[in-house]
Amino acid sequence: MSTTVLTRSSPVTRLALAPNPGPMSLEGTNSYVVAANGAERVAVVDPGPLDEGHLQLLASAGSVELVLITHRHADHTEASRRFAEMTGAPVRALDPAFCVNGPPLADGEELQAGGVDIRVVATPGHTSDSVSFHLPADGPGGSVLTGDTILGRGTTVLDFPDGTLGDYLASLERLAALGHATVLPGHGPVLPDLSSVVLTYRDHREERLEQIRAALAEAGPDAGVSRIADLVYTDIPANVRGAAELSVAAQLQYLREQL
């Protein structure tokens, strides 16, 4: 259920849940407002789908000075141009195609918006342009806005061939280095400990790789994506079958590159 008020998600962030629930978006897209206590100017991360009520809620949070995008998928970016028109704020993403009146982001770039220090961390794997935003002063351990690189529930789909498992595993290592930060995901609930979540995600990927290896041993080394998905994903609903096949394709490429 979408929110009609902003809810506190960390000491310097508030969350608005967009009205776009679904099998891939869970309850909907999480849009975040970032602002230090008492600041009149704010930043917004992932304005989300083109829903006027949702955008009005985000715009009501303060004077929007910057809009940041975690990755290119439409459930995070569809409203970018409209929100820029509403607020006059530039939209910045890693991919120039998703910027509006602002330059593309750079890995390691240090920003300040809403009175908050924000560091750009490139975290490809879900997509090639995925980035996370590290807020080191947001609470005792800081926080990280992870987009779809880490979700509040479930696991991340690799949007192969744009997203690859090799990139994704490297991104998990980068996130692990940020320690016990609060996870502010693009979908699902806020999580208290990034380092713990990264361990769980790495274990899941290793388990899936073992399942893929076993499926290849059964079906033969030249088996296609659909056949391997049949063997590995035996109990998933039809509406996420396509996502499962994308992840299988990414894992097959990763294993074959190791040969």
N, C-alpha and C positions, 0 to 999 in steps of 0.2 A: 504494500500500500504506500503510495507516495506521501510525502510530508507536506504540510501546509505551513509549517514553522521550521526554522532552523534549529537543529539540536546540537548540543555541545558534544564534540567528538574527541577533543584534546584541549589542553590549555589555550592554544591559539587557533584552533580550527572549529568550525561548525559545519554541519552536514545537512544537505537537502537531498532527499531521495526522489529521483525522477519517476514519473508515471509510465515506465516502460518495462514492466516485469516480463520474464520469459525464461525459457529453458537455458539460454546462454547468459542472460543478464541477471538471473536470480530475482531478487525483489525489485530490481531496477538499478539504474546507474547512480552511483554516489557522486554528487557534485559538492565541492568543498569551498567554503569561504575561509580565507586565512587573514588574520588580523591580530596584532598585539592588543592587549587589554587597553581599552580606551581609545584606540586608533579610529579615526574617521575614515581613513582610506583603507581599502581592502583589496586582496587578490582573490580570484576565483579559479579553481582548478576543475577542468572538464565541465563546461556548461551543459553538456548532455544533449538530449533530443530536442527537437523543435516543438516545445510546449510552452505557450505564452505564460501560463500560471507559474510554471517552474522558473522561468526566466525572471518574471516579476519578483518572485521570492528572493532569488539570488541578488537582483539589483537593489532590493530594499535593505540589504545588509550594510550598506555604506557607499561611499564614493569609490567605485571600482576603478583601480588604476592599472591593473594588469590581469590578463586571462592566460592561464597556462594549460597546455594540452599534454596528457600522458602518452597518447598514441592515436593513430588515425581513424580508428573504427567509428562508424557513424553514431553509435549510441553514446559516444563521448564528444563528438565534434559537430554533429548536425546543426546545432544551434549557434555555432561560433560566430558566423557572420551577422546573424540577427542580434546576438548579444553585444557584439562590437558596435552595432548601430545604436542600440539602446543606451549604452554606457559611455561610448567614445573611447573605450579602453582598447589597446592593442592586444591581439591574440598571438601568442608565441608557441611554436611547436618545433620539434626537431626537424620535421619535414617542411620545407618552405611552402609546399602546396596547401598546408593547413594553417598558415599564418595569415593574419589580417592586420595590415598596417603596422607590422612589427617584424624584426629580423628573426631568423631561425635560432633556436637554442643551440648551445654548444655543450658537450660533455664537460663537466667540471666547472661550468660557469657559476659564479656567485651572484645571486640576485638579492635585492631587498625590496619587498612590497608589503603593504599593510603593516609596516614597522617590524617585519619579520625577516630574518636571514634565511635564504632558500638556496640550496645547492642542487644543481642539475646532475643527475647520475644516469648515464646511458645504461639501459637494462634491456637490450634486444633479446628476442627469443619468442615471445608471444607475437610480436611483429618486429620488423627491422628498425622501426622508428620509436620503439617503446622507451620511455624515460621514467625515472622515479624522481621525486622531489624530497630531499632530506632537509628537515627543519631541526637543526641540532639543538636549539634552545627551547624546543616545545616539550616541556616537562623534564623530569630527571634524566631520562635516556634519550630524549629527542623523539622525533616521529619521522615516518617516511610515507609519503603518498605514493603508492605502488601501482596505480592504474590496474591493469589486468595481469601484471607480472606475478603478483601474489593476490589471491582473492581471500575474502573473509570466510568463505566456505567452499569446499571442493578444490579442484585443481585447475591449473591454467591450460587452455588449449593453445597449441603451437600452430599458428596460421601459416602452415607450410604451403609453398616454398619461401614465402617472405619471412616467416619465422622459422628458426632452426633450433634443434636440440643443443648443438654445440654452443651456440650463442646463449641459449637459455641457462645452461649449466654454469657458464662463465658469469652470467648476470646474478645467479644465486650466490656465487662466491663474493661478488662485489657487495651484495646486500648483507651477507653474513658479516662482513667487515664493519658494518654500522652498529653491531652489537644489539643490545636489548631495547631497541627503539619500539615505540608503538607503531603498529601497522594500520595505515589508513587506506583501505583497498578501494578499487573502483567498483566493486560489487560485494555485497555481504557485510557482515558485522566487523567493527573495529576489533583488532587483535592486540593483546598486550605485549607480546615479546617476539620481535622479528627474528632473533637468532634461533628460537625454538621452532618457529614456522619454517625457516629455511631448512633446518634438519629434517623436518617432516616431508617437505617437498623433495629434497634430495633422495630420501629413502624411497619415496613413491616412484620417482623416476628410475631408480635402480631396480625396483621390483618390476616395473613395466618392461624395462630392457630385458630382464631375465625371462619374462613371459614372451616377449617377441622372439628371443633366441630359441625358446622351447617350441614356439609355433613354426619357426623356420626349420627346425630339426624335423618336425612332423610333416610339414607341407612341402619342404624342399627349398633350397636357397634362392630359387628364382620365383617363389610364390609372390603374387601380387598383393596390393594393399587390401583389397576387399577380402581375400581369403584369410590373410593374417588377422584382420579385424574380426572375422567370424570366430576365429579360435581364441582371441584374447578378450574381446568384449562380448561376452555371451549373454549378458543380462541387462543391456542398456536399452532405453526406449528409442523408438524410431526417430524422434525429433532431435536427438543428439548424435545419431549415427554419423552424419557428415563430419562433425567435430572429432569423433573418434578416429575416423579414417585420416583426417589431417594429422593427428598426433602419431598414428601408425606410420604414415609416410615420412614424417620427420625422424622417427626413431629408426626406421629402415635405412634412411640415408646416413644417419649417424653411425650405425653399426657397419654399414658397407664402407664408410670412409675409414673405419678403424682397421680394415683388413690390409 
